[in-house]
């Protein structure tokens, strides 16, 4: 009886998990299907969408109309640049909070996390004016700085969590052997926290790649990433569903491929320190 109950519970759990996965994945699948249809078929009934002819016309039009590789290159520079800059700032900050805590450490961490609750539109105007004065408007450098700052609380929190799982005695032994702060960070702490740092970088790249609010408001043409590339297919005359879907697939495909090949590293990093 107990064995039958266990099998029934596993079956129900599996069905629920697959159902949730399909619900989450269906919008992506539908966008892919629409991208291979004509505009007339894309706005028709679901049954006609599935039975109509498949075509690459939308991809051809998107490639001819827009410089996809320019937007792709901008996305890579902004996502990777903001991630590397964020790691350089966050590693020393997380190290000091994890291994040299003070009475205000917890309050600082909560304050940093609370900044993520601030509506972005509330600070858009001053940042926009500041960028004009500094000449950073519509520049990759400006986007790198902004995306690094808005994701910095998450980076610090994740690294702080990973660092807390590393025994402090190891760092104390390194200090007794004469290691300074630089050597401690580079040669002792960083190698031990590689899984956590790698997963943090992967997550930050995904967040920066998908960021739309700041990229649409702080760029025009020169530094526009793939999020702006997608938005360009929404016009006053209406939405071009097939072309918009094709542009969306072209924009999300690189990050999906990266996530697929790095999923083991991401899971390993997210579970880093869960079992001692």
N, C-alpha and C positions, 0 to 999 in steps of 0.2 A: 504493500500500500504506500509506504513512504517513498519507495523508488518510483512508483507511478506518479505520485504527487510532484516529485522533483522533476521528472521528465515533462510533466504538464506545465510546471512553472517555467522551465527553460524554453519550452515551445512558445508559450505566451510572451515571454520576454523577447524572444527572437522576432516574433511577428511584430510586436510593438516597435522594436528597434528598426526593423526594415521599413515599417510604415513611416516612422518619423524621418528616416533617411530619404525615402522617396519623396516625401512632402517637401523637404528642404532642397533636394536635388532637382525637383520638377521644373522650377522657374529657369534654371540654367539649361536644362534639356530643351525646354520650349523656345528659349532664345536661340539655341543652336539650330533648331528646326526652322524657325522663322527666317534665319539668316540665309537659308538656302531656297527661299521662296520668292516669287515676284511680289511687288507691292500690292497688286490686286488680290493675290492669294493670301498674303499676310494679314489682311484686314477682314478676311472672310470667316466663315464658320470653322470651328476646330476640325470638323470632319473633312472639309475641303482642304484645309491646310495640310492634313496628313496624306490625303490622296492625290493632291496636285503634283505637277512636275517639279523636280529639284533643279536648281540652277545656281551658278556661281556669279551671276550678274551683279548682285549686291556687293560682293567682295571686290569685283573689278571696278565698279563705280566708286566705292570707298577709297580704293588705292589710287585711282586716277584723280579724285577730287582732293584728297588730303595726303600730306606727307606723313605717312604712318611711322616710318622709321625715325623721323625727327621727334615726334611725340614719344615714341618708345625710348629713344636715347635720353630725352629729358626725364622720363619716369625713372629710368635706371639711375641716372645721376642723382636725382632728388632723393629717391628711396635709399640707395646705398650711402650717399653722402650724409643724410640726416641720421642714419643708423650708426655709422662710424663715429660721427661727431657726438652723438648721444652716448655711445659706449665710453668714449674718452672722458666725458664729463661724469657719467653715472658710476663707473667703477670706483674711482676714489671716494665719491660721496657714499656709495653703498658700503664700501670697506670701513669708512670712519664710523658710520652708524651701526654696523654690525659688530665691530671689534673694539671701538672706542666710544661706546654710547654715553650719553649724558641724560640728565633728567628731562631734557626737552626733545630727545630723539623721537619719541613716539608722537609728540605733538607736531613736530616738523613733518614726519611722514604722513600724518593725517591731513595736515595743511596742504602738502603737495598733492595728495590724492583729491582733496576737495576742489582744487583748481580745475580738474577735469569736468566738474559739474557746472562751471561757468559757461553760459551761452556764448558761443564763438562770435555771434553777431554783436555782442555787447562790447567787444574790444576791436572789432574790425576797423572802425573809423580811425581811432588813434594809430593803429598799426599801419593803415593805408597811408595816412599823412606822414608818418615816420619813414615809411619806405620811399615816398616821394622825395623827402628831404635828403635821404641817404643815397638815392639813386639805385635802390634795390627793387623797384617795381618792375614786374615782368622780367625777373632774372632768376636763374637757377640758384644762385647764392642766397637770395632772399628766401626762396622756398625751403632750402635746406635748413636755414636758421629757424624759420617758423615751425616746420614739421618736427625738428629736433626738440624745440621747446614744448610743443603741445604733447609730445609723446614721452618727454623726459620723466614725468612722474611714474608712468607705468614701467619704464626701464629701471628706474631706481628701486621701485618696489619689488620687481622681480629679482633683480640682482641682490637686494638686501635679503630676500627670502632664501636665495641659494647660498649666500655667504654665511647665513646663520647656521646652516647645516654642516659647515666645515668646522672641525674641532679647533678651538682657539689655541690648544696646546701646541699644534703644529706650527702656528705662527710664532708662538712664544719660543719654541725651540730654534726657529730660524733667527729670531732676534738674539738669542743667547750665542748663536754661532757668528754673530756680527753682521747680520743682514740689516740693511737700512730699509726705509719705507719703500723706496723705488724697487729694490731687489725683492722685498717681500711681496709687492704687488705683481711684479713681472714674472718672477721665477718660482714663487711658492703658491700664491693665491690663484692667479690666473690659470695655470695649468690644471689645478684641481677643480676649477669651476668652469672648465671649457663646455661641458654639456649645457649648463645653465646659461652661459653667455651666448652660446650658439642659438639656443631656442629663443632667447630674448631678442637677438638680432633678427632671426627669421620672423618673429611676430611683429617687430617694429617695421621691417621691410614691407610686410603685408599691409599694416596700418597706413604707412606712408604711400604705398602704391594706390590704395583705395581712397585716399583723402580727396574730397571733391570741393568742400566749401572754400578752403583757402586757395586751392589751385585755380578755381574759377574766378575768384575775386582779386587775386594778386598777379594774375598773368593775362596776357592778351594773345600774343602770337609767338614771340621769341622763345619763351620758356614754358609754353603750355605743355603739360604732360598728357597722358592718355585719357585722364578723366575729362579734360577739356576737349579732347578728340571725340569722345562719345557725345558730349553736350552739343557739339557743332551740328549734330544731325537732328536737333530739335529747332524748328524754324517757326516764324509767325504764321506760316501757311498750314502748319500742322506737323505731326510726327510721321516720319518715313520709317515705318515699322521694320521693314526688311533691311534697309540700310542701317538703321539704328541697331538692330540685332547683330548685323555683321560687324559693325564697329565695336559693339560690346564684346563679341566673341574674340575679336582681334586684341582687345585691351586686356581681357581677363585670362586669355590662354597662357601667356608667359608665367603669371603668378600661380595659376593652377598647376602647371607643369612643375614649377619649382616646389610648390607645396607637396605634390605627389612624390617627388624623388627625395624630399627631405623630411617626410612625415615621421620616419623612425627617429631621426635626430630630434625633431620637435617634441615627440612624445617622451623620448628619453630625458630631454631637458626639463619638460614640464613636470615629470615625476622625479626629478633629481632630489634626493634627500628624503623621499617619502618612506623608504625602508632603510633603516640603519643596520 
